């Protein structure tokens, strides 16, 4: 039986750390959190809206 070729590991690290910014001894959240799901779920930033991937909650951005 022939062995399957292994796929190379993806580079890019852990994406969880992209949602936080370190300032001194504190961590600050970069994105908004979902008001329905709670503080553990981040909302995705789009061009004209912010959406929650878990419960599909959506807020439209205001045009200025």
Secondary structure by P-SEA (a helix, b strand, c coil): cccccccccccccccccccccccccbbbbcbbbbccccccbbbbbcccbbbbcccbbbbbbbcc
